[in-house]
Amino acid sequence: MKKGEFNLKGFTIIEVSLVLAIAGLIFLMIFIALPALQRQQRDTARKEDITAFISAVKKYQTNNRGALPSGTGSFNRETETGNGTSWSGFLRDYMNNSFEDPSTGDEYTLVVQPCDGKGKDEDCASNSEWQRVLTDTFNASVGNMYVITQAKCAGDEGKGVISTSNTRKIAVLYKLEGGGVYCENS
């Protein structure tokens, strides 16, 4: 070895800093993307729950000459005891599987209201609580599923609910965590 030559093996500070910076960026991307992915998965589960709910409503109607469960207001399995013709009875008798919001694990609460549009294909009145779900300023309670009777979704997602002449139809709304409102018809 000549004088002034070094035979050192290892990494320079610049190389170590570069590797740490890259690793930090990877972790940052994971921590930013992970919550969004989890929200998307919970919203997908909610959409599947709404589809299962509507399927159960159709089964109920088949067994009850096309009628919908009775009542308006907030319902869950424990709301009341009854003969199964109310929405809480429907939940007990037809929603046998888990019917829980994926973010809390608590059972969904049905908020049932009629569409108060004046005629066929008119917007349901905007003063109802469920209509506020469509606005960004309203923070819908997690776990509230809005069931609008004698109504159908207005087409584009988040555009609202319109009246229908068919008294046996419902529209189901849920404000998603990822933004927007999901609406599905019976």
N, CA and C of each residue as an Amber inpcrd file, in Angstrom:
protein
   558
   0.8350000  -1.1580000   0.0000000   0.0000000   0.0000000   0.0000000
   0.8900000   1.2350000   0.0000000   0.5680000   2.1760000  -0.8380000
   1.3670000   3.3920000  -0.9500000   0.8970000   4.3890000   0.0850000
   1.7610000   5.2880000   0.3570000   1.4490000   6.3240000   1.3210000
   0.3110000   7.2050000   0.7860000  -0.7150000   7.4660000   1.5950000
  -1.8410000   8.2950000   1.2290000  -3.0240000   7.5130000   0.6730000
  -2.8540000   6.2240000   0.4200000  -3.9690000   5.4220000  -0.0610000
  -4.6800000   4.7830000   1.1220000  -5.9650000   4.7530000   0.9920000
  -6.7620000   4.1400000   2.0540000  -7.4700000   2.9300000   1.4850000
  -7.6040000   1.9240000   2.2650000  -8.3150000   0.7270000   1.8480000
  -9.4850000   0.5120000   2.8030000 -10.3710000   1.4870000   2.8310000
 -11.5200000   1.4030000   3.7250000 -12.7020000   0.7960000   2.9740000
 -13.4280000  -0.0950000   3.6670000 -14.6110000  -0.6950000   3.0860000
 -15.8000000  -0.2380000   3.8950000 -16.8870000   0.1450000   3.1980000
 -18.0880000   0.5990000   3.8780000 -18.8380000   1.5840000   3.0070000
 -19.8380000   2.2170000   3.6230000 -20.6940000   3.1530000   2.9050000
 -20.3690000   4.5690000   3.3360000 -20.5250000   5.4730000   2.4090000
 -20.3330000   6.8810000   2.7540000 -21.6210000   7.4100000   3.3880000
 -21.5090000   8.5460000   4.0220000 -22.6740000   9.1640000   4.6480000
 -23.7170000   9.4940000   3.5860000 -23.3200000   9.8960000   2.4310000
 -24.2560000  10.2230000   1.3520000 -25.0310000   8.9810000   0.9270000
 -24.3670000   7.8590000   0.7980000 -25.0490000   6.6210000   0.4090000
 -26.0550000   6.1820000   1.4750000 -25.6720000   6.2520000   2.7250000
 -26.5700000   5.8750000   3.8130000 -27.7680000   6.8230000   3.8630000
 -27.5170000   8.1260000   3.7280000 -28.6100000   9.1120000   3.7370000
 -29.5750000   8.8730000   2.5870000 -29.0460000   8.5510000   1.4100000
 -29.8900000   8.2930000   0.2550000 -30.7840000   7.0690000   0.4880000
 -30.2330000   6.0040000   1.0300000 -31.0190000   4.7990000   1.3150000
 -32.0980000   5.1060000   2.3610000 -31.7610000   5.8480000   3.4030000
 -32.7450000   6.2050000   4.4310000 -33.8520000   7.0960000   3.8610000
 -33.4900000   8.0140000   2.9770000 -34.4950000   8.8810000   2.3690000
 -35.4540000   8.0720000   1.5010000 -34.9360000   7.1510000   0.7310000
 -35.7860000   6.3060000  -0.1130000 -36.7010000   5.4350000   0.7540000
 -36.1600000   4.8430000   1.8070000 -36.9690000   4.0190000   2.7080000
 -38.0580000   4.8660000   3.3790000 -37.7100000   6.0900000   3.7600000
 -38.6930000   6.9850000   4.3610000 -39.8240000   7.3130000   3.4000000
 -39.5000000   7.5430000   2.1380000 -40.5290000   7.8140000   1.1270000
 -41.4440000   6.6170000   0.9240000 -40.8810000   5.4310000   0.9210000
 -41.6950000   4.2140000   0.7660000 -42.6540000   4.0690000   1.9390000
 -42.1600000   4.2570000   3.1690000 -43.0280000   4.1690000   4.3420000
 -44.1020000   5.2500000   4.3200000 -43.7450000   6.4630000   3.8990000
 -44.7080000   7.5440000   3.8100000 -45.8210000   7.2130000   2.8270000
 -45.4580000   6.6610000   1.6770000 -46.4660000   6.2870000   0.6850000
 -47.3930000   5.2020000   1.2340000 -46.8370000   4.2540000   1.9610000
 -47.6580000   3.1830000   2.5420000 -48.6190000   3.7550000   3.5730000
 -48.1400000   4.6350000   4.4470000 -48.9920000   5.1920000   5.4910000
 -50.0430000   6.1450000   4.9420000 -49.8060000   6.7370000   3.7850000
 -50.8070000   7.5860000   3.1550000 -51.8330000   6.7330000   2.4100000
 -51.3810000   5.7060000   1.7110000 -52.2680000   4.8810000   0.8880000
 -53.0950000   3.9030000   1.7150000 -52.5770000   3.4190000   2.8170000
 -53.2580000   2.3930000   3.6050000 -54.6280000   2.8420000   4.1360000
 -54.7440000   4.0240000   4.7610000 -56.0740000   4.4350000   5.2260000
 -57.0790000   4.5970000   4.0770000 -56.6420000   5.1070000   2.9500000
 -57.5470000   5.2500000   1.8060000 -58.0050000   3.8850000   1.3150000
 -57.1100000   2.9250000   1.3010000 -57.4750000   1.5720000   0.8830000
 -58.4600000   0.9490000   1.8700000 -58.2480000   1.1790000   3.1600000
 -59.1620000   0.6500000   4.1650000 -60.5520000   1.2820000   4.0520000
 -60.6010000   2.6090000   3.7950000 -61.8990000   3.2770000   3.5770000
 -62.6150000   2.6790000   2.3750000 -61.8620000   2.4490000   1.3130000
 -62.4540000   1.8840000   0.0990000 -63.0030000   0.4840000   0.3660000
 -62.2910000  -0.3220000   1.1380000 -62.7700000  -1.6620000   1.4650000
 -64.0460000  -1.6010000   2.3150000 -64.0980000  -0.6760000   3.2880000
 -65.3080000  -0.5410000   4.1110000 -66.4840000  -0.0710000   3.2610000
 -66.2430000   0.8590000   2.3300000 -67.3220000   1.3250000   1.4460000
 -67.8160000   0.2030000   0.5440000 -66.9170000  -0.6330000   0.0660000
 -67.3170000  -1.7970000  -0.7470000 -68.1820000  -2.7390000   0.0820000
 -67.8000000  -2.9630000   1.3340000 -68.6000000  -3.8240000   2.2230000
 -69.9840000  -3.2240000   2.4480000 -70.0690000  -1.9020000   2.5940000
 -71.3720000  -1.2470000   2.7770000 -72.2540000  -1.4330000   1.5480000
 -71.6720000  -1.2830000   0.3680000 -72.4340000  -1.4660000  -0.8720000
 -72.9630000  -2.8940000  -0.9540000 -72.1490000  -3.8680000  -0.5640000
 -72.5950000  -5.2630000  -0.5550000 -73.7100000  -5.4650000   0.4720000
 -73.6130000  -4.7870000   1.6250000 -74.6660000  -4.8780000   2.6410000
 -75.9800000  -4.3100000   2.1150000 -75.9170000  -3.2120000   1.3680000
 -77.1260000  -2.6150000   0.8000000 -77.7470000  -3.5610000  -0.2190000
 -76.9140000  -4.1860000  -1.0430000 -77.4200000  -5.1530000  -2.0200000
 -78.1020000  -6.3220000  -1.3070000 -77.5020000  -6.8260000  -0.2370000
 -78.1070000  -7.9220000   0.5370000 -79.4050000  -7.4610000   1.1960000
 -79.4360000  -6.2310000   1.6820000 -80.6380000  -5.6700000   2.2960000
 -81.7810000  -5.6140000   1.2800000 -81.4960000  -5.1080000   0.0940000
 -82.5290000  -4.9980000  -0.9390000 -83.0050000  -6.3850000  -1.3630000
 -82.1110000  -7.3290000  -1.4370000 -82.5030000  -8.7040000  -1.7520000
 -83.4540000  -9.2450000  -0.6810000 -83.1560000  -8.9550000   0.5850000
 -84.0340000  -9.3950000   1.6760000 -85.3920000  -8.6940000   1.6150000
 -85.4140000  -7.4130000   1.2120000 -86.6820000  -6.6910000   1.0710000
 -87.5260000  -7.3580000  -0.0100000 -86.8980000  -7.7360000  -1.1170000
 -87.6460000  -8.4030000  -2.1950000 -88.1960000  -9.7450000  -1.7230000
 -87.4250000 -10.4590000  -0.9170000 -87.9080000 -11.7280000  -0.3620000
 -89.0970000 -11.4740000   0.5680000 -88.9960000 -10.4280000   1.3940000
 -90.1020000 -10.0580000   2.2790000 -91.3470000  -9.7560000   1.4520000
 -91.1830000  -8.9840000   0.3830000 -92.3230000  -8.6230000  -0.4510000
 -92.9420000  -9.8480000  -1.1110000 -92.1150000 -10.7940000  -1.5120000
 -92.6230000 -12.0350000  -2.0960000 -93.4950000 -12.7790000  -1.0890000
 -93.0910000 -12.7760000   0.1570000 -93.8230000 -13.4870000   1.2060000
 -95.0190000 -12.6970000   1.7560000 -95.1270000 -11.4140000   1.4060000
 -96.1750000 -10.5590000   1.9720000 -96.9590000  -9.8100000   0.8980000
 -97.2270000 -10.4820000  -0.2030000 -98.0610000  -9.9360000  -1.2880000
 -97.5860000  -8.5810000  -1.7970000 -96.2850000  -8.3880000  -1.8460000
 -95.7160000  -7.1670000  -2.3990000 -95.5990000  -6.0080000  -1.4350000
 -96.0930000  -6.1680000  -0.2150000 -96.0640000  -5.0670000   0.7590000
 -94.6600000  -4.8700000   1.3120000 -94.3760000  -3.6360000   1.6920000
 -93.1410000  -3.3040000   2.3970000 -93.4010000  -3.3770000   3.8990000
 -92.3540000  -3.5260000   4.7000000 -92.5550000  -3.4210000   6.1540000
 -93.1590000  -2.0640000   6.4960000 -93.8520000  -1.9760000   7.6120000
 -94.5690000  -0.7500000   7.9670000 -93.7290000   0.1470000   8.8660000
 -94.0930000   1.4250000   8.8480000 -93.5100000   2.3900000   9.7700000
 -92.5150000   3.3340000   9.1370000 -92.3270000   4.4600000   9.8180000
 -91.2920000   5.4290000   9.4690000 -90.5380000   5.7730000  10.7380000
 -89.3280000   6.2600000  10.5730000 -88.4990000   6.5980000  11.7260000
 -87.2180000   5.7880000  11.7110000 -86.6170000   5.6250000  12.8750000
 -85.3640000   4.8820000  13.0080000 -85.6350000   3.4870000  13.5480000
 -85.0300000   2.4930000  12.9170000 -85.2710000   1.1040000  13.3000000
 -83.9720000   0.3210000  13.3520000 -83.9050000  -0.5870000  14.3060000
 -82.9190000  -1.6670000  14.3030000 -83.6130000  -2.8990000  14.8580000
 -82.8940000  -3.9740000  15.0330000 -83.5330000  -5.2200000  15.4740000
 -84.2210000  -5.0820000  16.8350000 -83.7260000  -4.1820000  17.6590000
 -84.2170000  -4.0630000  19.0390000 -85.2110000  -2.9290000  19.2220000
 -85.6090000  -2.2370000  18.1680000 -86.4730000  -1.0720000  18.2910000
 -87.7820000  -1.3960000  18.9870000 -88.3830000  -2.4750000  18.6150000
 -89.6830000  -2.8240000  19.1870000 -89.9010000  -4.3280000  19.0850000
 -90.8270000  -4.7890000  19.8280000 -91.2810000  -6.1500000  19.6200000
 -92.4990000  -6.0560000  18.7340000 -92.7370000  -7.0250000  17.9390000
 -93.8770000  -6.9440000  17.0380000 -94.0520000  -8.2370000  16.2920000
 -94.9680000  -8.2130000  15.3690000 -95.2950000  -9.4370000  14.6370000
 -94.4950000  -9.5830000  13.3450000 -93.4750000  -8.7900000  13.1570000
 -92.6300000  -8.9350000  11.9800000 -93.0490000  -8.0660000  10.8140000
 -94.0870000  -7.2470000  10.9540000 -94.5060000  -6.4080000   9.8360000
 -93.8270000  -5.0430000   9.8470000 -93.1570000  -4.6890000  10.9300000
 -92.4360000  -3.4160000  10.9880000 -91.0190000  -3.6250000  10.4580000
 -90.3000000  -2.5300000  10.2810000 -88.9200000  -2.6250000   9.7870000
 -88.0310000  -3.3500000  10.7940000 -88.2530000  -3.1580000  12.0840000
 -87.4320000  -3.8810000  13.0650000 -87.7260000  -5.3760000  13.0070000
 -89.0010000  -5.7390000  12.8390000 -89.3530000  -7.1550000  12.6700000
 -88.7430000  -7.7280000  11.4050000 -88.7460000  -6.9340000  10.3370000
 -88.1000000  -7.3480000   9.0890000 -86.6210000  -7.6350000   9.3290000
 -85.9450000  -6.7470000  10.0480000 -84.5120000  -6.9540000  10.3190000
 -84.2820000  -8.2310000  11.1080000 -85.1300000  -8.4760000  12.1080000
 -84.9710000  -9.6920000  12.9140000 -85.2320000 -10.9490000  12.0830000
 -86.2570000 -10.9050000  11.2230000 -86.6810000 -12.1140000  10.5150000
 -85.9490000 -12.3650000   9.2000000 -85.5180000 -11.3100000   8.5270000
 -84.9640000 -11.4800000   7.1850000 -83.4740000 -11.1590000   7.0750000
 -82.9270000 -10.4370000   8.0180000 -81.4970000 -10.1230000   7.9870000
 -80.7970000 -10.9700000   9.0510000 -80.7770000 -12.2720000   8.8120000
 -80.2230000 -13.2070000   9.7910000 -78.7210000 -13.0690000   9.9460000
 -78.0490000 -12.7660000   8.8490000 -76.5940000 -12.6580000   8.9190000
 -76.2000000 -11.3260000   9.5500000 -74.9290000 -11.1430000   9.7020000
 -74.3980000  -9.9140000  10.2760000 -74.8000000  -8.7190000   9.4220000
 -75.4140000  -7.7460000  10.0370000 -75.8420000  -6.5340000   9.3410000
 -75.2400000  -5.3560000  10.0970000 -73.9120000  -5.2680000  10.0520000
 -73.1680000  -4.3120000  10.8630000 -72.3070000  -3.4210000   9.9980000
 -72.1790000  -2.1700000  10.4420000 -71.3070000  -1.2340000   9.7560000
 -69.8550000  -1.6900000   9.9390000 -69.0770000  -1.7800000   8.8600000
 -67.7190000  -2.3100000   8.9680000 -66.7490000  -1.4260000   9.7610000
 -67.0410000  -0.1470000   9.9160000 -66.0980000   0.7010000  10.6510000
 -66.3120000   0.6470000  12.1560000 -67.5320000   0.3450000  12.6120000
 -67.8030000   0.3350000  14.0530000 -68.1390000  -1.0420000  14.5960000
 -68.6490000  -1.9260000  13.7350000 -69.1070000  -3.2270000  14.2020000
 -70.4940000  -3.1710000  14.8070000 -71.0930000  -1.9730000  14.8510000
 -72.4570000  -1.8180000  15.3630000 -73.4520000  -2.0860000  14.2450000
 -74.6250000  -2.5470000  14.6360000 -75.6720000  -2.8300000  13.6640000
 -76.1150000  -1.5350000  12.9730000 -76.4170000  -1.6470000  11.6850000
 -76.9600000  -0.4950000  10.9580000 -78.2870000  -0.0760000  11.5760000
 -78.5720000   1.2060000  11.5280000 -79.8810000   1.7350000  11.8880000
 -80.5530000   2.1780000  10.5980000 -81.7750000   1.7110000  10.3830000
 -82.5380000   2.1340000   9.2170000 -83.2800000   3.4200000   9.5610000
 -83.1100000   4.4350000   8.7530000 -83.8740000   5.6640000   8.8820000
 -84.8480000   5.6520000   7.7130000 -86.1150000   5.3310000   8.0090000
 -87.1290000   5.1210000   6.9740000 -88.0350000   6.3440000   6.8890000
 -88.1410000   6.9000000   5.6810000 -89.0240000   8.0290000   5.4390000
 -89.6630000   7.8750000   4.0680000 -90.8660000   8.3790000   3.9080000
 -91.4880000   8.3290000   2.5830000 -90.9470000   9.4600000   1.7090000
 -90.9770000   9.2440000   0.4230000 -90.6670000  10.3230000  -0.5110000
 -91.8730000  11.2400000  -0.5280000 -91.6400000  12.5140000  -0.3180000
 -92.7710000  13.4270000  -0.3120000 -92.7940000  14.2960000  -1.5660000
 -92.4030000  13.6880000  -2.7030000 -92.5410000  14.3700000  -3.9820000
 -94.0120000  14.4620000  -4.3570000 -94.3460000  15.4390000  -5.1500000
 -95.7540000  15.6720000  -5.4960000 -96.2680000  14.7370000  -6.5810000
 -95.4090000  14.2950000  -7.4820000 -95.8400000  13.4330000  -8.5770000
 -94.7070000  12.5530000  -9.0320000 -94.9700000  11.7490000 -10.0430000
 -93.9730000  10.8110000 -10.5470000 -92.7420000  11.5480000 -11.0910000
 -91.5820000  11.0250000 -10.7720000 -90.2820000  11.5290000 -11.2400000
 -89.9650000  12.9470000 -10.7710000 -90.5480000  13.3780000  -9.6660000
 -90.1930000  14.6670000  -9.0770000 -89.2140000  14.4330000  -7.9360000
 -88.3590000  15.4330000  -7.7020000 -87.4540000  15.3470000  -6.5620000
 -88.2620000  15.2040000  -5.2890000 -87.7810000  14.3370000  -4.4200000
 -88.4010000  14.2710000  -3.1080000 -88.0250000  15.5650000  -2.3860000
 -88.8880000  16.0690000  -1.5330000 -88.6810000  17.3850000  -0.9150000
 -87.3210000  17.4750000  -0.2350000 -86.7230000  18.6280000  -0.3050000
 -85.3580000  18.8160000   0.1940000 -85.2930000  19.1000000   1.6900000
 -86.4150000  19.2110000   2.3790000 -86.3560000  19.5200000   3.8010000
 -86.2640000  18.2690000   4.6720000 -86.2890000  17.0960000   4.0890000
 -86.2200000  15.8700000   4.8710000 -84.7880000  15.5760000   5.3040000
 -84.6500000  14.8870000   6.4150000 -83.3210000  14.5750000   6.9550000
 -82.4770000  13.7830000   5.9660000 -83.0780000  12.8050000   5.2910000
 -82.2960000  11.9610000   4.3900000 -81.7530000  12.7630000   3.2300000
 -82.4500000  13.8030000   2.7930000 -81.9700000  14.6200000   1.6790000
 -80.6770000  15.3260000   2.0690000 -80.5290000  15.6340000   3.3550000
 -79.3090000  16.2900000   3.8350000 -78.0970000  15.3880000   3.6800000
 -78.3030000  14.0950000   3.5430000 -77.1910000  13.1660000   3.3270000
 -76.4470000  13.5330000   2.0490000 -77.1630000  14.0820000   1.0850000
 -76.5640000  14.3900000  -0.2080000 -75.6510000  15.6070000  -0.1750000
 -75.7350000  16.4130000   0.8620000 -74.9030000  17.6070000   0.9220000
 -73.6080000  17.3000000   1.6610000 -72.5610000  17.9850000   1.2610000
 -71.2640000  17.7810000   1.9040000 -71.2320000  18.3370000   3.3140000
 -72.1210000  19.2670000   3.6310000 -72.0960000  19.8930000   4.9530000
 -72.6990000  19.0050000   6.0240000 -73.4900000  18.0170000   5.6320000
 -74.1290000  17.1390000   6.6020000 -73.2210000  15.9490000   6.8770000
 -72.9340000  15.6970000   8.1340000 -72.1230000  14.5520000   8.5180000
 -73.0620000  13.4490000   8.9820000 -73.4410000  12.5810000   8.0540000
 -74.3880000  11.5080000   8.3850000 -73.8020000  10.6180000   9.4650000
 -74.6400000  10.2080000  10.3690000 -74.1820000   9.3080000  11.4240000
 -73.7040000   8.0090000  10.8100000 -72.5490000   7.5610000  11.2720000
 -72.0340000   6.2890000  10.7880000 -73.0180000   5.2020000  11.1880000
 -73.3640000   4.3630000  10.2620000 -74.2660000   3.2730000  10.5530000
 -75.7150000   3.5620000  10.2060000 -76.0400000   4.7860000   9.7900000
 -77.4130000   5.1010000   9.3800000 -77.5760000   4.7850000   7.8980000
 -78.5210000   3.9090000   7.6020000 -78.8700000   3.5650000   6.2320000
 -80.2340000   4.1900000   5.9760000 -80.3250000   5.0620000   4.9840000
 -81.5480000   5.8130000   4.7080000 -82.3950000   5.0660000   3.6880000
 -83.6190000   4.7100000   4.0790000 -84.5500000   3.9750000   3.2250000
 -85.6890000   4.9330000   2.8900000 -85.8440000   5.2220000   1.5950000
 -86.8790000   6.1370000   1.1430000 -87.9260000   5.3220000   0.4010000
 -89.1600000   5.3350000   0.9090000 -90.2260000   4.5460000   0.2970000
 -90.8600000   5.3230000  -0.8520000 -91.4100000   4.5790000  -1.7990000
 -92.0380000   5.1100000  -3.0120000 -91.0760000   6.0690000  -3.7280000
 -89.8290000   5.5840000  -3.8990000 -88.7980000   6.4110000  -4.5180000
 -87.8240000   5.5350000  -5.2890000 -87.0310000   6.2060000  -6.1180000
 -85.9500000   5.5410000  -6.8420000 -84.7840000   6.5130000  -6.9460000
 -83.6020000   5.9810000  -7.1510000 -82.4150000   6.8140000  -7.3020000
 -82.5570000   7.6440000  -8.5720000 -82.0210000   8.8540000  -8.5360000
 -82.1940000   9.7960000  -9.6420000 -81.2060000   9.5690000 -10.7760000
 -80.5820000   8.4400000 -10.8200000 -79.6620000   8.1610000 -11.9260000
 -78.2260000   8.2430000 -11.4690000 -77.5650000   9.3550000 -11.7620000
 -76.1650000   9.5100000 -11.3920000 -76.0220000   9.4470000  -9.8790000
 -74.9460000   8.7810000  -9.4480000 -74.7160000   8.6190000  -8.0150000
 -74.6110000   9.9820000  -7.3400000 -75.2980000  10.1380000  -6.2380000
 -75.2460000  11.3770000  -5.4870000 -76.1830000  12.4560000  -5.9940000
 -77.0270000  12.1470000  -6.9690000 -77.9340000  13.1510000  -7.5310000
 -79.2740000  13.2060000  -6.8160000 -79.5000000  12.3350000  -5.8760000
 -80.7290000  12.4070000  -5.1120000 -81.6780000  11.2790000  -5.4100000
 -82.8870000  11.4610000  -4.9330000 -83.9280000  10.4600000  -5.0320000
 -85.1560000  11.1360000  -5.6060000 -85.8380000  10.4410000  -6.5100000
 -87.0600000  10.9770000  -7.0920000 -88.2190000  10.0420000  -6.8010000
 -89.3990000  10.6050000  -6.8510000 -90.6040000   9.8330000  -6.5400000
 -90.9420000   8.8870000  -7.6850000 -91.6660000   7.8550000  -7.3360000
 -92.1590000   6.9050000  -8.3190000 -93.6210000   6.6100000  -7.9860000
 -94.3780000   6.2280000  -8.9900000 -95.7830000   5.9240000  -8.7360000
 -95.9510000   4.5520000  -8.0790000 -94.8990000   3.7490000  -8.0850000
 -94.9570000   2.4140000  -7.5010000 -94.7270000   2.5010000  -5.9920000
 -95.7490000   2.2240000  -5.2150000 -95.6590000   2.3230000  -3.7570000
 -94.8400000   1.2020000  -3.1380000 -94.4310000   0.2440000  -3.9370000
 -93.6760000  -0.9010000  -3.4180000 -92.1800000  -0.7910000  -3.6830000
 -91.7320000   0.3520000  -4.1440000 -90.3140000   0.5670000  -4.4450000
 -89.6540000   1.3870000  -3.3410000 -88.3750000   1.1220000  -3.1380000
 -87.5790000   1.9000000  -2.1830000 -86.2520000   2.2720000  -2.8250000
 -85.6670000   3.3360000  -2.3110000 -84.2960000   3.7120000  -2.6270000
 -83.5340000   3.6990000  -1.3100000 -82.3210000   3.1640000  -1.3230000
 -81.5100000   3.0840000  -0.1140000 -80.2640000   3.9390000  -0.3300000
 -80.0150000   4.8560000   0.6030000 -78.8830000   5.7780000   0.5230000
 -77.9230000   5.5300000   1.6730000 -76.6280000   5.7030000   1.3820000
 -75.6200000   5.6490000   2.4360000 -74.4960000   6.5990000   2.0610000
 -74.1010000   7.4560000   2.9870000 -72.9820000   8.3710000   2.7420000
 -71.6840000   7.6100000   2.9680000 -70.8640000   7.5410000   1.9400000
 -69.6410000   6.7600000   1.9810000 -68.4990000   7.5370000   2.6300000
 -67.5890000   6.8010000   3.2580000 -66.4230000   7.4190000   3.8870000
 -65.5140000   8.0730000   2.8530000 -65.3910000   7.4260000   1.7050000
 -64.5120000   7.9380000   0.6630000 -65.0860000   9.1270000  -0.0780000
 -66.2790000   9.5470000   0.2970000 -66.9310000  10.6840000  -0.3450000
 -68.0720000  10.2220000  -1.2300000 -69.0620000  11.0300000  -1.3390000
 -70.2060000  10.7090000  -2.1730000 -71.2610000   9.9160000  -1.4300000
 -72.3610000   9.7070000  -2.1300000 -73.4930000   8.9690000  -1.5790000
 -73.7940000   7.8140000  -2.5140000 -73.9570000   6.6420000  -1.9530000
 -74.3260000   5.4610000  -2.7360000 -75.8250000   5.2910000  -2.6450000
 -76.4640000   5.0560000  -3.7770000 -77.9130000   4.8750000  -3.8280000
 -78.2130000   3.6270000  -4.6520000 -79.1250000   2.7870000  -4.1400000
 -79.5380000   1.5900000  -4.8670000 -81.0460000   1.4250000  -4.7300000
 -81.6860000   0.9930000  -5.8000000 -83.1340000   0.8000000  -5.8480000
 -83.5110000  -0.6440000  -5.5420000 -84.7590000  -0.8040000  -5.0900000
 -85.2830000  -2.1640000  -4.9430000 -85.8870000  -2.6150000  -6.2580000
